[in-house]
Amino acid sequence: MRERGARLIAYAALLVGRDGDAEDLVHDALVKVFSRPRSLRSVGEAEAYVRSAMPSIVIDRARSAASRRRALDRAYERPSRTPDVDAGLDVRRALRQLSPRTQVCVVLRFFDDLTVPQIAARVGIAEGTVKRYLHDAVAQLAPLLDVTVDWDEDHANVLVEARTEGGR
């Protein structure tokens, strides 16, 4: 946690949207990963194990109706800081508009740079379902983030461009 805690919390925040919830997610992932003895050779390997546990924890939490209701009732407010922070907050707010499973697929694809087959294997769903989640998510997120999106033919790659005053 001393070496990678901030990175893990930032990653978790992409999955859950709020810093307090992100810290809880990291804690739960640490407990899940290290509740049994593991032979890890490096801090990077330990971080990878913790990161890989987070998406399933998010999905499991979402299954609980009470947990979901509490999350939706919370107001998300944070003072503006710098343009980069604002953009990151915009992405986090936009991600919260997606279902938890779709949100996990988007984070794994665009932040972890996993392929559709890798996401399908990690989350335990069909590749076609992952493609549908990603396609629907990009269509929903594009207007929220004021970007244009062009998928390639097999939906493995996507080009996202910020719109300018000239229309694109």
Secondary structure by P-SEA (a helix, b strand, c coil): ccccaaaaaaaaaaacccaaaaaaaaaaaaaaaaccccccccaaaaaaaaaaacaaaaaaaaacaaaaaaaaabbbbbccccaaaaaaaaaaaaaaaccaaaaaaaaaaccccccaaaaaaaacccaaaaaaaaaaaaaaaccccbbbbbbcccccbbbbbbbccccc
